[in-house]
Amino acid sequence: MYKKAISLSRKFLANPHQNTPLNELLKKNKSVDLRNNSIVIDYENGYDQIKPIDTEKRF
């Protein structure tokens, strides 16, 4: 039985976070949770801005 060395593969070097869930990355980054916590501002020129209501609500 052998174990494949992923630490030096090109796939691993291209994306070292491939085995990390997205929620863990968001917690580590201390990102603001925008689910049910955002206002969409339409500039009527094709651009929108999404602003959080409560900036202290984190993942």
LINJO-V31695 format. One record per residue. N is the residue number from 1. SS is DSSP state (H for helix, E for strand, C for the rest). OMEGA is omega in degrees with one decimal (999 if undefined). D_LAST is the distance of its C-alpha to the last C-alpha in Angstrom with 1 decimal. Layout:
{{N,SS,OMEGA,D_LAST} {N,SS,OMEGA,D_LAST}}
//
This chain:
{{1,C,-178.9,39.8} {2,C,178.5,37.9} {3,C,-179.7,34.3} {4,C,-179.9,33.4} {5,C,-179.7,32.3} {6,C,-173.2,29.2} {7,C,-178.4,28.6} {8,C,-178.5,31.3} {9,C,179.1,31.2} {10,H,179.7,30.8} {11,H,179.6,28.0} {12,H,-179.9,25.9} {13,H,179.2,26.8} {14,H,-179.6,25.8} {15,C,-177.8,22.3} {16,C,-178.5,21.4} {17,C,-174.8,17.9} {18,C,179.8,19.5} {19,C,-179.6,19.0} {20,C,178.1,15.3} {21,C,-177.4,12.9} {22,H,-179.7,10.8} {23,H,177.9,7.5} {24,H,177.0,8.7} {25,H,179.2,9.6} {26,H,176.6,6.5} {27,H,-179.2,5.2} {28,H,-179.3,8.8} {29,H,-176.7,9.1} {30,C,-178.5,6.7} {31,C,176.8,6.3} {32,E,179.4,6.5} {33,C,-177.2,5.6} {34,C,178.5,9.4} {35,C,-177.5,10.1} {36,C,-177.5,12.8} {37,C,-176.2,11.9} {38,E,174.7,14.3} {39,E,178.3,18.0} {40,E,178.2,20.1} {41,E,-179.0,23.0} {42,E,-179.9,25.9} {43,C,176.7,28.3} {44,C,174.9,30.9} {45,C,-179.4,31.8} {46,C,-179.3,29.5} {47,C,176.1,26.4} {48,E,174.1,23.4} {49,E,178.3,20.6} {50,E,-179.0,17.2} {51,E,176.4,16.1} {52,E,175.8,13.1} {53,C,179.2,14.6} {54,C,-176.9,12.4} {55,C,-179.9,11.2} {56,C,178.6,9.7} {57,C,-175.6,7.0} {58,E,175.7,3.8} {59,C,999,0.0}}
//
